Amino acid sequence: MSDTHLRINGQAVSVTGGLTILEAARAAGIFIPSLCHHPAVSNHGACRICLVEVKGMRGLQTACTCPVTEGMEVATETDEIAAGRRFVLELLFSERNHYCMYCQVSGDCELQTLAYRYGLDHWRYPRPFRKMAIDASHPYIIMEPNRCILCTRCVRACAEIAANHTLGLCERGSDSMLMADLGLPLGESSCVSCGTCLQVCPTGALIDAKSAYGGHEEDLTHTRTTCMQCSVGCALDVVTRASRLLQVEGVWDSGPSGGLLCEDGRFAPLWERRERVTAPEVRLNGGRTAVSWDEALAAVAGRLRQGGVLGLAACATTNETLDAFARLFGALGCPVGRLESAAPLLEGTAGRLQDLLEADLILVAGVDPLRSQRVVGSFIRRAVDRGARLLLLGECGDGLAEVATLAVGETEAEKVVAEAERAIRPVIVYGGGVRAEALGALRPLAAKARVLALEAARNGKGAEHAGLRPQEARGAETLYFLLGEEPVNGDLAARMEGRYTIVQASYRSALTENADVLLPAPIWAERSGHVTNLEGAVLPLTPVLPMPRGVRDEVEVLQAITDMAAR
């Protein structure tokens, strides 16, 4: 598309055609205020704060909805515009109980910032405020309608980004209110706790129950890293203060998810209740006691030198750690593998999350993305909202079944394959639950489609690159587990009873309690290194918190064991 040339406040600006005045101004570094606009959702033109003058047009125009045209002349800060914006702000402040002194975002509120900018120290339209009930039914989010400006950012984000359509507006005029579903409390609604609404809210109407009153923006530290809760690898903006985790946010326009997070990525780390392992422990005389790192590493190296060892890694850790784990057992000449299963191989062009939004047909087989990789499930629902057809093969969850065009059992794979063959841009999404017969039926289609494999392992591709294949925990006298943060089921812990086990873990579990040697490991927020996501992209991990005293880097520990075992 050819460039469009215009002048904003007398400044020559050249932008790609199809942009709005607001987008063109921001691309040129020219400030135009807005409240209802957000770059991640569609334009709405509800707040009227972005009013501008356009030469030849009658009245003031909303910059967020007015497209640029060749030769357009725009003014963004005249006396008339400033008066119009002050008038809008007065109406907004008079409509609800915006008493900033008690608001948890006072000092960081977009509405408050504009009030200061345009000199609003009072408003001319006082009226008794109708008391609106606060909704605190949700475990993570509090809805405070008294501070809502009805910008509908959250409504559009819920529909367009999360594709969940939980939020909407009820009533009319000054009685309009944000609602969940048909008036249910948010905690009882269809909300999937992705928190996207929370991140886009410009005021204190949606409150993060964990980080409220945790500090002003000037007091906070933001660190970019990668989510390790599943194999998608979403980009994170982690907010901390004084080495305390306050908030986790998505990063707009950053792959692979474009800012969308799920409950596990945004909220689970903030509400972690498991007990940390912070010191090495060794079982002596029937009981386990805390020891120094030198003693623990000597005990591990001595036991590994005896042989009869199987190394099993859980994939909730970095590429560097998995490589070091593989090198350790390679040096010992002992078998090594991974705990989690791997998705079977389906040859074809490797897909990306973005391919889902560009597909005209999506075939999901043997996996429920809304449970295992929730961001992928949201992308699929978003694609359906845009007109893509969805076909389900096997058990794929009720959340996708309600929007599917066709859902069949694996014995009827030929039906969905025949339907998919007529598509122009098909994408196959599959997981470890797909059976061999169904996988065989999909192979001819895979030559045409983009293929996206969803693994249960968080860093399965990193483990694959390190040469770690799935292996059963049996057939060895000694077992060494590298667990990271991966939860371990009780069945596995029961099978380990009676065997000499060495466990390297972040949190206590049934397995760590039975370990003969327990080594502490950092959590996701303390790790540095890289992970490889389901698209095959190598993504950086940056530590956002210091490791507790007594915890050491996993690679350092594994290298020390390798050196000691070789002596």
TITOR-501786 format. One record per residue (C-alpha): x, y, z; residue number from 1. Coordinates in nm, 2 decimals. Layout:
% TITOR-501786
<atom <X,Y,Z>,NUM>;
...
END
This chain:
% TITOR-501786
<atom <0.00,0.00,0.00>,1>;
<atom <0.14,0.34,-0.10>,2>;
<atom <0.22,0.61,0.16>,3>;
<atom <-0.02,0.89,0.25>,4>;
<atom <0.12,1.24,0.31>,5>;
<atom <-0.04,1.48,0.55>,6>;
<atom <0.04,1.76,0.79>,7>;
<atom <-0.02,1.74,1.17>,8>;
<atom <0.03,2.07,1.36>,9>;
<atom <0.22,2.19,1.05>,10>;
<atom <0.46,1.90,1.06>,11>;
<atom <0.49,1.69,0.74>,12>;
<atom <0.40,1.33,0.81>,13>;
<atom <0.42,1.03,0.58>,14>;
<atom <0.25,0.70,0.68>,15>;
<atom <0.12,0.38,0.54>,16>;
<atom <-0.23,0.43,0.39>,17>;
<atom <-0.52,0.29,0.60>,18>;
<atom <-0.41,0.43,0.93>,19>;
<atom <-0.62,0.66,1.15>,20>;
<atom <-0.51,1.01,1.25>,21>;
<atom <-0.43,0.88,1.60>,22>;
<atom <-0.21,0.61,1.47>,23>;
<atom <-0.04,0.84,1.22>,24>;
<atom <0.03,1.10,1.50>,25>;
<atom <0.17,0.84,1.74>,26>;
<atom <0.39,0.70,1.46>,27>;
<atom <0.53,1.05,1.42>,28>;
<atom <0.57,1.11,1.79>,29>;
<atom <0.29,1.36,1.82>,30>;
<atom <0.07,1.32,2.13>,31>;
<atom <-0.31,1.29,2.10>,32>;
<atom <-0.48,1.18,2.42>,33>;
<atom <-0.72,0.88,2.43>,34>;
<atom <-0.90,0.67,2.68>,35>;
<atom <-1.12,0.42,2.48>,36>;
<atom <-0.84,0.35,2.22>,37>;
<atom <-0.60,0.06,2.27>,38>;
<atom <-0.36,-0.06,2.00>,39>;
<atom <-0.45,-0.43,2.06>,40>;
<atom <-0.83,-0.39,2.00>,41>;
<atom <-1.05,-0.23,1.74>,42>;
<atom <-1.13,0.14,1.75>,43>;
<atom <-1.45,0.25,1.92>,44>;
<atom <-1.47,0.63,1.94>,45>;
<atom <-1.66,0.63,2.27>,46>;
<atom <-1.46,0.86,2.50>,47>;
<atom <-1.43,1.16,2.26>,48>;
<atom <-1.10,1.26,2.42>,49>;
<atom <-0.90,1.23,2.10>,50>;
<atom <-1.09,1.52,1.93>,51>;
<atom <-0.89,1.70,1.66>,52>;
<atom <-0.95,1.96,1.39>,53>;
<atom <-0.93,1.86,1.03>,54>;
<atom <-0.92,2.13,0.77>,55>;
<atom <-1.23,2.12,0.55>,56>;
<atom <-1.43,1.90,0.79>,57>;
<atom <-1.71,2.03,1.00>,58>;
<atom <-1.67,2.02,1.38>,59>;
<atom <-1.41,1.82,1.57>,60>;
<atom <-1.33,1.47,1.46>,61>;
<atom <-1.23,1.16,1.67>,62>;
<atom <-0.87,1.09,1.57>,63>;
<atom <-0.91,0.71,1.66>,64>;
<atom <-1.18,0.65,1.39>,65>;
<atom <-1.09,0.91,1.12>,66>;
<atom <-0.87,0.76,0.85>,67>;
<atom <-0.59,0.97,0.70>,68>;
<atom <-0.62,1.10,0.34>,69>;
<atom <-0.37,1.25,0.11>,70>;
<atom <-0.30,1.61,0.18>,71>;
<atom <-0.50,1.62,0.50>,72>;
<atom <-0.42,1.90,0.75>,73>;
<atom <-0.48,1.82,1.12>,74>;
<atom <-0.45,2.03,1.44>,75>;
<atom <-0.43,1.85,1.77>,76>;
<atom <-0.40,2.12,2.03>,77>;
<atom <-0.61,2.44,1.98>,78>;
<atom <-0.81,2.63,2.23>,79>;
<atom <-1.13,2.48,2.09>,80>;
<atom <-0.99,2.13,2.12>,81>;
<atom <-0.86,2.18,2.48>,82>;
<atom <-1.21,2.32,2.58>,83>;
<atom <-1.38,2.02,2.42>,84>;
<atom <-1.15,1.77,2.60>,85>;
<atom <-1.20,1.95,2.94>,86>;
<atom <-1.58,1.93,2.88>,87>;
<atom <-1.56,1.55,2.81>,88>;
<atom <-1.34,1.50,3.12>,89>;
<atom <-1.59,1.69,3.34>,90>;
<atom <-1.87,1.47,3.21>,91>;
<atom <-1.67,1.15,3.28>,92>;
<atom <-1.58,1.26,3.64>,93>;
<atom <-1.94,1.36,3.72>,94>;
<atom <-2.08,1.04,3.59>,95>;
<atom <-1.92,0.81,3.85>,96>;
<atom <-1.75,0.83,4.19>,97>;
<atom <-1.39,0.90,4.08>,98>;
<atom <-1.25,0.99,4.41>,99>;
<atom <-0.88,0.95,4.33>,100>;
<atom <-0.76,0.96,4.69>,101>;
<atom <-0.89,0.61,4.76>,102>;
<atom <-0.82,0.45,4.42>,103>;
<atom <-0.54,0.19,4.39>,104>;
<atom <-0.42,0.33,4.06>,105>;
<atom <-0.41,0.70,4.17>,106>;
<atom <-0.09,0.83,4.02>,107>;
<atom <-0.09,0.58,3.74>,108>;
<atom <-0.45,0.63,3.61>,109>;
<atom <-0.50,0.75,3.25>,110>;
<atom <-0.81,0.94,3.34>,111>;
<atom <-0.64,1.12,3.63>,112>;
<atom <-0.34,1.20,3.41>,113>;
<atom <-0.55,1.38,3.15>,114>;
<atom <-0.74,1.57,3.42>,115>;
<atom <-0.40,1.71,3.54>,116>;
<atom <-0.30,1.78,3.18>,117>;
<atom <-0.61,1.99,3.10>,118>;
<atom <-0.63,2.17,3.44>,119>;
<atom <-0.94,2.00,3.57>,120>;
<atom <-0.97,2.08,3.94>,121>;
<atom <-1.34,2.07,3.96>,122>;
<atom <-1.65,1.99,3.74>,123>;
<atom <-1.96,2.18,3.69>,124>;
<atom <-2.21,1.90,3.69>,125>;
<atom <-2.22,1.76,4.05>,126>;
<atom <-2.49,1.50,4.12>,127>;
<atom <-2.55,1.24,4.39>,128>;
<atom <-2.36,0.92,4.30>,129>;
<atom <-2.56,0.60,4.28>,130>;
<atom <-2.39,0.34,4.48>,131>;
<atom <-2.28,0.05,4.27>,132>;
<atom <-2.19,-0.28,4.43>,133>;
<atom <-1.83,-0.40,4.40>,134>;
<atom <-1.79,-0.75,4.26>,135>;
<atom <-1.52,-0.94,4.45>,136>;
<atom <-1.64,-1.29,4.36>,137>;
<atom <-1.34,-1.36,4.13>,138>;
<atom <-1.02,-1.51,4.28>,139>;
<atom <-0.79,-1.26,4.10>,140>;
<atom <-1.00,-0.97,3.97>,141>;
<atom <-1.22,-0.72,4.15>,142>;
<atom <-1.48,-0.52,3.95>,143>;
<atom <-1.53,-0.17,4.08>,144>;
<atom <-1.81,-0.01,3.86>,145>;
<atom <-1.79,0.32,4.05>,146>;
<atom <-1.46,0.39,3.87>,147>;
<atom <-1.57,0.26,3.52>,148>;
<atom <-1.58,0.52,3.23>,149>;
<atom <-1.75,0.27,3.00>,150>;
<atom <-1.47,0.29,2.75>,151>;
<atom <-1.54,-0.08,2.66>,152>;
<atom <-1.17,-0.16,2.63>,153>;
<atom <-1.22,-0.47,2.84>,154>;
<atom <-1.53,-0.58,2.65>,155>;
<atom <-1.34,-0.56,2.32>,156>;
<atom <-1.03,-0.73,2.46>,157>;
<atom <-1.24,-1.01,2.60>,158>;
<atom <-1.40,-1.06,2.26>,159>;
<atom <-1.12,-0.98,2.02>,160>;
<atom <-0.81,-1.10,2.20>,161>;
<atom <-0.92,-1.38,2.44>,162>;
<atom <-1.22,-1.47,2.21>,163>;
<atom <-1.42,-1.55,2.52>,164>;
<atom <-1.71,-1.30,2.50>,165>;
<atom <-1.77,-1.29,2.87>,166>;
<atom <-1.79,-0.91,2.92>,167>;
<atom <-2.05,-0.67,2.80>,168>;
<atom <-2.26,-0.37,2.90>,169>;
<atom <-2.61,-0.37,3.06>,170>;
<atom <-2.87,-0.10,3.11>,171>;
<atom <-2.87,0.23,2.92>,172>;
<atom <-2.74,0.59,2.95>,173>;
<atom <-2.60,0.69,3.29>,174>;
<atom <-2.71,0.35,3.43>,175>;
<atom <-2.49,0.16,3.19>,176>;
<atom <-2.26,-0.09,3.37>,177>;
<atom <-2.00,-0.35,3.29>,178>;
<atom <-2.14,-0.70,3.33>,179>;
<atom <-2.03,-1.06,3.29>,180>;
<atom <-2.24,-1.29,3.08>,181>;
<atom <-2.61,-1.20,3.16>,182>;
<atom <-2.54,-1.04,3.49>,183>;
<atom <-2.36,-1.31,3.67>,184>;
<atom <-2.09,-1.23,3.93>,185>;
<atom <-1.75,-1.24,3.75>,186>;
<atom <-1.64,-1.54,3.97>,187>;
<atom <-1.94,-1.74,3.86>,188>;
<atom <-1.93,-1.64,3.49>,189>;
<atom <-1.76,-1.79,3.18>,190>;
<atom <-1.44,-1.59,3.26>,191>;
<atom <-1.13,-1.80,3.19>,192>;
<atom <-0.91,-1.57,3.41>,193>;
<atom <-0.67,-1.47,3.12>,194>;
<atom <-0.66,-1.12,3.28>,195>;
<atom <-0.66,-0.94,2.94>,196>;
<atom <-0.94,-0.71,3.06>,197>;
<atom <-0.73,-0.62,3.36>,198>;
<atom <-0.43,-0.52,3.16>,199>;
<atom <-0.62,-0.29,2.92>,200>;
<atom <-0.83,-0.10,3.18>,201>;
<atom <-0.73,0.27,3.18>,202>;
<atom <-0.87,0.34,3.53>,203>;
<atom <-0.93,0.16,3.86>,204>;
<atom <-1.24,-0.02,3.75>,205>;
<atom <-1.07,-0.36,3.72>,206>;
<atom <-0.84,-0.43,4.01>,207>;
<atom <-0.57,-0.69,4.04>,208>;
<atom <-0.64,-0.84,4.38>,209>;
<atom <-0.27,-0.93,4.43>,210>;
<atom <-0.09,-0.62,4.33>,211>;
<atom <-0.33,-0.34,4.43>,212>;
<atom <-0.16,-0.07,4.63>,213>;
<atom <0.17,-0.24,4.57>,214>;
<atom <0.34,0.08,4.45>,215>;
<atom <0.33,0.35,4.19>,216>;
<atom <0.49,0.30,3.84>,217>;
<atom <0.80,0.50,3.95>,218>;
<atom <0.86,0.25,4.23>,219>;
<atom <0.84,-0.06,4.01>,220>;
<atom <1.08,-0.26,3.80>,221>;
<atom <0.98,-0.41,3.47>,222>;
<atom <1.17,-0.71,3.33>,223>;
<atom <1.11,-0.89,2.99>,224>;
<atom <1.12,-1.27,3.00>,225>;
<atom <0.95,-1.58,2.87>,226>;
<atom <0.66,-1.77,3.03>,227>;
<atom <0.74,-2.13,3.12>,228>;
<atom <0.40,-2.25,3.22>,229>;
<atom <0.35,-2.44,2.89>,230>;
<atom <0.52,-2.48,2.56>,231>;
<atom <0.38,-2.16,2.39>,232>;
<atom <0.65,-1.94,2.54>,233>;
<atom <0.45,-1.61,2.57>,234>;
<atom <0.65,-1.29,2.62>,235>;
<atom <0.61,-1.15,2.97>,236>;
<atom <0.65,-0.81,3.13>,237>;
<atom <0.72,-0.91,3.49>,238>;
<atom <0.66,-0.63,3.75>,239>;
<atom <0.86,-0.64,4.08>,240>;
<atom <0.93,-0.42,4.37>,241>;
<atom <1.20,-0.48,4.63>,242>;
<atom <1.25,-0.84,4.50>,243>;
<atom <0.88,-0.91,4.54>,244>;
<atom <0.67,-1.04,4.25>,245>;
<atom <0.38,-0.80,4.20>,246>;
<atom <0.23,-0.85,3.86>,247>;
<atom <0.27,-1.04,3.53>,248>;
<atom <0.16,-0.88,3.21>,249>;
<atom <0.16,-0.97,2.84>,250>;
<atom <0.37,-0.78,2.59>,251>;
<atom <0.16,-0.63,2.30>,252>;
<atom <0.30,-0.69,1.95>,253>;
<atom <0.55,-0.95,2.08>,254>;
<atom <0.54,-1.31,1.96>,255>;
<atom <0.42,-1.57,1.98>,256>;
<atom <0.09,-1.46,2.15>,257>;
<atom <0.09,-1.09,2.09>,258>;
<atom <0.02,-1.00,2.45>,259>;
<atom <-0.24,-1.26,2.54>,260>;
<atom <-0.17,-1.47,2.85>,261>;
<atom <-0.36,-1.74,3.03>,262>;
<atom <-0.44,-1.80,3.40>,263>;
<atom <-0.13,-2.01,3.45>,264>;
<atom <0.10,-1.75,3.29>,265>;
<atom <-0.05,-1.43,3.45>,266>;
<atom <-0.19,-1.53,3.79>,267>;
<atom <-0.05,-1.87,3.90>,268>;
<atom <0.30,-1.74,3.97>,269>;
<atom <0.15,-1.47,4.20>,270>;
<atom <-0.05,-1.71,4.40>,271>;
<atom <0.21,-1.99,4.44>,272>;
<atom <0.16,-2.16,4.78>,273>;
<atom <0.40,-2.46,4.75>,274>;
<atom <0.69,-2.48,4.99>,275>;
<atom <1.03,-2.40,4.84>,276>;
<atom <1.34,-2.62,4.86>,277>;
<atom <1.61,-2.39,4.98>,278>;
<atom <1.89,-2.61,5.11>,279>;
<atom <2.05,-2.95,5.01>,280>;
<atom <1.94,-3.24,5.22>,281>;
<atom <2.08,-3.60,5.25>,282>;
<atom <1.93,-3.90,5.41>,283>;
<atom <2.14,-4.03,5.69>,284>;
<atom <2.06,-4.29,5.95>,285>;
<atom <1.70,-4.32,5.84>,286>;
<atom <1.63,-3.94,5.85>,287>;
<atom <1.71,-3.66,5.61>,288>;
<atom <1.91,-3.36,5.72>,289>;
<atom <2.03,-3.04,5.58>,290>;
<atom <2.39,-3.04,5.46>,291>;
<atom <2.63,-2.81,5.28>,292>;
<atom <2.64,-2.80,4.90>,293>;
<atom <2.99,-2.97,4.91>,294>;
<atom <2.86,-3.26,5.11>,295>;
<atom <2.55,-3.30,4.90>,296>;
<atom <2.74,-3.29,4.57>,297>;
<atom <3.00,-3.54,4.70>,298>;
<atom <2.71,-3.78,4.80>,299>;
<atom <2.56,-3.75,4.46>,300>;
<atom <2.89,-3.79,4.27>,301>;
<atom <2.98,-4.09,4.48>,302>;
<atom <2.65,-4.26,4.42>,303>;
<atom <2.66,-4.19,4.04>,304>;
<atom <3.01,-4.34,4.01>,305>;
<atom <2.87,-4.67,4.13>,306>;
<atom <2.66,-4.70,3.81>,307>;
<atom <2.32,-4.85,3.75>,308>;
<atom <2.18,-4.51,3.70>,309>;
<atom <1.89,-4.38,3.49>,310>;
<atom <1.86,-4.00,3.45>,311>;
<atom <1.51,-3.86,3.39>,312>;
<atom <1.45,-3.49,3.33>,313>;
<atom <1.12,-3.30,3.35>,314>;
<atom <1.12,-3.04,3.08>,315>;
<atom <1.02,-2.74,3.29>,316>;
<atom <1.37,-2.59,3.27>,317>;
<atom <1.61,-2.42,3.03>,318>;
<atom <1.78,-2.56,2.72>,319>;
<atom <2.12,-2.51,2.89>,320>;
<atom <2.01,-2.71,3.19>,321>;
<atom <1.88,-2.99,2.98>,322>;
<atom <2.20,-3.00,2.78>,323>;
<atom <2.40,-3.01,3.10>,324>;
<atom <2.19,-3.30,3.23>,325>;
<atom <2.24,-3.49,2.91>,326>;
<atom <2.62,-3.43,2.92>,327>;
<atom <2.63,-3.56,3.28>,328>;
<atom <2.48,-3.89,3.20>,329>;
<atom <2.67,-3.91,2.87>,330>;
<atom <2.99,-3.88,3.07>,331>;
<atom <2.87,-4.16,3.30>,332>;
<atom <2.77,-4.38,3.01>,333>;
<atom <2.43,-4.42,3.16>,334>;
<atom <2.08,-4.40,3.00>,335>;
<atom <1.91,-4.07,3.01>,336>;
<atom <1.56,-3.95,2.91>,337>;
<atom <1.27,-3.73,2.99>,338>;
<atom <0.96,-3.78,3.21>,339>;
<atom <0.69,-3.64,2.98>,340>;
<atom <0.56,-3.80,2.67>,341>;
<atom <0.62,-3.64,2.33>,342>;
<atom <0.36,-3.57,2.06>,343>;
<atom <0.40,-3.82,1.76>,344>;
<atom <0.57,-3.70,1.45>,345>;
<atom <0.34,-3.56,1.17>,346>;
<atom <0.56,-3.45,0.88>,347>;
<atom <0.46,-3.13,0.72>,348>;
<atom <0.53,-2.75,0.72>,349>;
<atom <0.58,-2.64,1.08>,350>;
<atom <0.31,-2.40,1.19>,351>;
<atom <0.30,-2.09,1.40>,352>;
<atom <0.03,-1.94,1.62>,353>;
<atom <-0.02,-1.66,1.36>,354>;
<atom <-0.11,-1.93,1.10>,355>;
<atom <-0.42,-2.00,1.30>,356>;
<atom <-0.55,-1.65,1.25>,357>;
<atom <-0.48,-1.67,0.88>,358>;
<atom <-0.64,-2.01,0.83>,359>;
<atom <-0.97,-2.08,0.66>,360>;
<atom <-0.99,-2.42,0.83>,361>;
<atom <-0.84,-2.56,1.15>,362>;
<atom <-0.84,-2.93,1.23>,363>;
<atom <-0.77,-3.02,1.60>,364>;
<atom <-0.69,-3.39,1.68>,365>;
<atom <-0.63,-3.56,2.01>,366>;
<atom <-0.58,-3.26,2.23>,367>;
<atom <-0.78,-3.00,2.42>,368>;
<atom <-0.59,-2.67,2.37>,369>;
<atom <-0.82,-2.48,2.60>,370>;
<atom <-0.69,-2.70,2.88>,371>;
<atom <-0.32,-2.78,2.79>,372>;
<atom <-0.21,-2.47,2.60>,373>;
<atom <-0.48,-2.22,2.67>,374>;
<atom <-0.34,-1.94,2.45>,375>;
<atom <-0.35,-2.17,2.15>,376>;
<atom <-0.72,-2.25,2.23>,377>;
<atom <-0.80,-1.88,2.24>,378>;
<atom <-0.63,-1.83,1.90>,379>;
<atom <-0.84,-2.11,1.76>,380>;
<atom <-1.16,-1.95,1.89>,381>;
<atom <-1.04,-1.61,1.76>,382>;
<atom <-0.99,-1.77,1.42>,383>;
<atom <-1.35,-1.91,1.43>,384>;
<atom <-1.48,-1.56,1.51>,385>;
<atom <-1.31,-1.44,1.20>,386>;
<atom <-1.48,-1.70,0.98>,387>;
<atom <-1.25,-2.01,0.99>,388>;
<atom <-1.42,-2.35,1.01>,389>;
<atom <-1.32,-2.58,1.30>,390>;
<atom <-1.31,-2.96,1.27>,391>;
<atom <-1.25,-3.18,1.58>,392>;
<atom <-1.11,-3.53,1.57>,393>;
<atom <-1.13,-3.73,1.89>,394>;
<atom <-1.16,-3.58,2.24>,395>;
<atom <-1.08,-3.21,2.21>,396>;
<atom <-1.29,-3.05,2.49>,397>;
<atom <-1.63,-2.89,2.53>,398>;
<atom <-1.49,-2.54,2.49>,399>;
<atom <-1.40,-2.60,2.13>,400>;
<atom <-1.69,-2.84,2.06>,401>;
<atom <-1.94,-2.55,2.10>,402>;
<atom <-1.78,-2.35,1.81>,403>;
<atom <-1.69,-2.65,1.59>,404>;
<atom <-1.84,-2.71,1.24>,405>;
<atom <-1.78,-3.08,1.27>,406>;
<atom <-1.67,-3.31,1.55>,407>;
<atom <-1.62,-3.69,1.50>,408>;
<atom <-1.45,-3.97,1.68>,409>;
<atom <-1.11,-4.10,1.57>,410>;
<atom <-1.27,-4.39,1.38>,411>;
<atom <-1.43,-4.14,1.14>,412>;
<atom <-1.11,-3.95,1.06>,413>;
<atom <-1.18,-3.97,0.69>,414>;
<atom <-1.48,-3.74,0.73>,415>;
<atom <-1.27,-3.45,0.87>,416>;
<atom <-0.99,-3.51,0.63>,417>;
<atom <-1.22,-3.50,0.33>,418>;
<atom <-1.37,-3.17,0.46>,419>;
<atom <-1.02,-3.02,0.52>,420>;
<atom <-0.89,-3.11,0.18>,421>;
<atom <-1.12,-2.85,0.03>,422>;
<atom <-0.96,-2.57,0.24>,423>;
<atom <-0.71,-2.33,0.10>,424>;
<atom <-0.52,-2.25,0.42>,425>;
<atom <-0.57,-2.55,0.65>,426>;
<atom <-0.39,-2.58,0.99>,427>;
<atom <-0.36,-2.91,1.18>,428>;
<atom <-0.33,-2.88,1.56>,429>;
<atom <-0.26,-3.22,1.73>,430>;
<atom <-0.13,-3.36,2.06>,431>;
<atom <-0.01,-3.68,2.22>,432>;
<atom <-0.37,-3.81,2.25>,433>;
<atom <-0.41,-3.88,1.88>,434>;
<atom <-0.39,-4.25,1.79>,435>;
<atom <-0.18,-4.41,1.53>,436>;
<atom <-0.47,-4.48,1.29>,437>;
<atom <-0.60,-4.13,1.31>,438>;
<atom <-0.25,-3.99,1.26>,439>;
<atom <-0.21,-4.20,0.95>,440>;
<atom <-0.53,-4.06,0.81>,441>;
<atom <-0.40,-3.71,0.86>,442>;
<atom <-0.06,-3.76,0.68>,443>;
<atom <-0.18,-3.69,0.33>,444>;
<atom <-0.34,-3.37,0.45>,445>;
<atom <-0.02,-3.26,0.63>,446>;
<atom <0.15,-3.22,0.30>,447>;
<atom <-0.09,-2.93,0.23>,448>;
<atom <-0.15,-2.79,0.58>,449>;
<atom <0.05,-2.61,0.84>,450>;
<atom <0.12,-2.85,1.13>,451>;
<atom <0.13,-2.74,1.50>,452>;
<atom <0.22,-3.01,1.76>,453>;
<atom <0.12,-2.95,2.12>,454>;
<atom <0.33,-3.13,2.38>,455>;
<atom <0.25,-3.17,2.74>,456>;
<atom <0.62,-3.08,2.82>,457>;
<atom <0.69,-2.71,2.88>,458>;
<atom <1.02,-2.73,2.70>,459>;
<atom <0.98,-3.04,2.50>,460>;
<atom <1.17,-2.91,2.20>,461>;
<atom <1.46,-2.81,2.42>,462>;
<atom <1.47,-3.16,2.56>,463>;
<atom <1.45,-3.31,2.21>,464>;
<atom <1.74,-3.10,2.10>,465>;
<atom <1.94,-3.22,2.40>,466>;
<atom <1.86,-3.58,2.29>,467>;
<atom <1.62,-3.66,2.58>,468>;
<atom <1.35,-3.90,2.47>,469>;
<atom <1.06,-4.02,2.68>,470>;
<atom <1.15,-4.30,2.91>,471>;
<atom <0.98,-4.50,3.18>,472>;
<atom <1.10,-4.47,3.54>,473>;
<atom <1.20,-4.83,3.58>,474>;
<atom <1.48,-5.08,3.52>,475>;
<atom <1.75,-4.91,3.71>,476>;
<atom <1.89,-4.93,4.06>,477>;
<atom <1.94,-4.55,4.10>,478>;
<atom <1.72,-4.28,3.95>,479>;
<atom <1.81,-3.91,3.92>,480>;
<atom <1.53,-3.67,3.86>,481>;
<atom <1.57,-3.31,3.74>,482>;
<atom <1.23,-3.17,3.82>,483>;
<atom <1.24,-2.79,3.81>,484>;
<atom <0.88,-2.68,3.88>,485>;
<atom <0.70,-2.97,3.71>,486>;
<atom <0.43,-3.12,3.93>,487>;
<atom <0.47,-3.49,4.00>,488>;
<atom <0.18,-3.72,4.03>,489>;
<atom <0.14,-3.95,4.33>,490>;
<atom <0.17,-4.26,4.11>,491>;
<atom <0.52,-4.17,4.01>,492>;
<atom <0.62,-4.10,4.37>,493>;
<atom <0.49,-4.44,4.48>,494>;
<atom <0.69,-4.62,4.21>,495>;
<atom <1.01,-4.45,4.34>,496>;
<atom <0.97,-4.58,4.70>,497>;
<atom <1.25,-4.82,4.79>,498>;
<atom <1.49,-4.69,4.53>,499>;
<atom <1.78,-4.46,4.58>,500>;
<atom <1.66,-4.13,4.43>,501>;
<atom <1.83,-3.80,4.38>,502>;
<atom <1.59,-3.51,4.32>,503>;
<atom <1.67,-3.16,4.20>,504>;
<atom <1.35,-2.95,4.25>,505>;
<atom <1.22,-2.61,4.33>,506>;
<atom <0.92,-2.71,4.54>,507>;
<atom <0.85,-2.99,4.79>,508>;
<atom <0.62,-3.27,4.67>,509>;
<atom <0.56,-3.64,4.74>,510>;
<atom <0.86,-3.72,4.53>,511>;
<atom <1.10,-3.48,4.71>,512>;
<atom <0.99,-3.62,5.05>,513>;
<atom <1.10,-3.97,4.95>,514>;
<atom <1.44,-3.85,4.80>,515>;
<atom <1.76,-3.98,4.94>,516>;
<atom <1.94,-3.66,4.82>,517>;
<atom <1.74,-3.34,4.76>,518>;
<atom <1.90,-3.05,4.57>,519>;
<atom <1.73,-2.71,4.55>,520>;
<atom <1.66,-2.55,4.21>,521>;
<atom <1.56,-2.20,4.10>,522>;
<atom <1.20,-2.12,3.99>,523>;
<atom <1.11,-1.97,3.65>,524>;
<atom <1.15,-1.61,3.78>,525>;
<atom <1.51,-1.68,3.90>,526>;
<atom <1.64,-1.86,3.59>,527>;
<atom <1.86,-1.73,3.31>,528>;
<atom <1.90,-1.90,2.97>,529>;
<atom <1.67,-2.00,2.69>,530>;
<atom <1.37,-2.22,2.61>,531>;
<atom <1.25,-2.35,2.28>,532>;
<atom <0.88,-2.31,2.22>,533>;
<atom <0.63,-2.51,2.02>,534>;
<atom <0.71,-2.30,1.71>,535>;
<atom <1.08,-2.40,1.74>,536>;
<atom <1.18,-2.04,1.84>,537>;
<atom <1.46,-2.01,2.09>,538>;
<atom <1.34,-1.75,2.35>,539>;
<atom <1.53,-1.58,2.63>,540>;
<atom <1.48,-1.63,3.00>,541>;
<atom <1.58,-1.33,3.22>,542>;
<atom <1.59,-1.36,3.60>,543>;
<atom <1.34,-1.12,3.76>,544>;
<atom <1.40,-1.22,4.12>,545>;
<atom <1.72,-1.31,4.31>,546>;
<atom <1.76,-1.68,4.40>,547>;
<atom <1.70,-1.75,4.77>,548>;
<atom <2.01,-1.80,4.98>,549>;
<atom <2.11,-2.17,4.95>,550>;
<atom <1.98,-2.21,4.59>,551>;
<atom <2.23,-2.24,4.30>,552>;
<atom <2.20,-2.23,3.93>,553>;
<atom <2.11,-2.57,3.78>,554>;
<atom <2.37,-2.57,3.51>,555>;
<atom <2.64,-2.48,3.77>,556>;
<atom <2.53,-2.77,3.99>,557>;
<atom <2.51,-3.03,3.71>,558>;
<atom <2.86,-2.92,3.58>,559>;
<atom <3.00,-2.96,3.94>,560>;
<atom <2.85,-3.31,3.96>,561>;
<atom <2.99,-3.40,3.62>,562>;
<atom <3.34,-3.29,3.73>,563>;
<atom <3.33,-3.47,4.06>,564>;
<atom <3.19,-3.79,3.91>,565>;
<atom <3.47,-3.80,3.66>,566>;
<atom <3.74,-3.81,3.92>,567>;
END
